[in-house]
């Protein structure tokens, strides 16, 4: 990884106060004079000048001229996301099936249920990100969204690999169908999916803001109790391969969270009356309630290192962090501590490689897998 890429990863590790969270905006157009619209695919009458470029409601030609960029944060995030290239099948899961068979019934329920939830979320994202990109009128931001969409597809590939490699054949179909059969998970997924569908059916200003906030919550809050479950298992040297896979996915989702943080900030800078603070806080509060209820339902007090109290503390602490990154005060001021801080080195989101070697001795994944394609320039 070159010096620029190293600096990108260091900046990302300073979340929430890093350079990604400072969108460059030159002027604010009159919101009332601009209506939300999907951009034209072929638009020779468009104007790509920096002065006229807008995050939404602009008039682009859709030409990607990456030497003429207004939103410099998009350029940096693009480089960062590209440096996270990885291949699911490179992760060794050969020992995880043995570990899976030794899980307690409660741990096995959590393993299957959390995977089902994650599969659904990333399937949803793969279909939804292009819907948002249709309304983004800054080419450099559209380009980053295309990388996100690609990564969401890789995540689906990764989950399929885990399910096929670890879970017995008789249980696999239930993992894929659990979201539809289980009432709690169905209701959990229905809320976020309905926000997305409302925007597709009625692409208004308000529904667009709701879909941006919902994406930010999905990428920055919904995944994380599930991630902590796999890291907790890894801390006991259980299902280390699955945890390695989750670390890759976690790193990607973190970059997606930073991406939507910047999109939201840029929209608010350019169209300050579009975003209702009350709506944002209400969506956060509902998301936190749902995340706590789901996590308690699927894990409860049946997993060593996780219980109802830590689930609530972690979820509210994380929501506060995400809100602060958007410029809001904490919604839950009494929750200022991460109860899973001891798992940070296992998560290794910044890519510094601080991983206990015996957790992941089967396949060390703290390196950048893009090295696997180095040398292609010779062709």
Helices and strands as residue ranges (DSSP letters): H 3-13, G 19-21, G 31-33, H 72-82, G 88-90, H 96-102, H 105-133, H 139-166, H 169-181, H 183-201, H 205-217, I 218-222, H 224-235, H 240-270, H 277-298, H 308-325, G 341-343, H 344-347, G 369-373, G 376-378
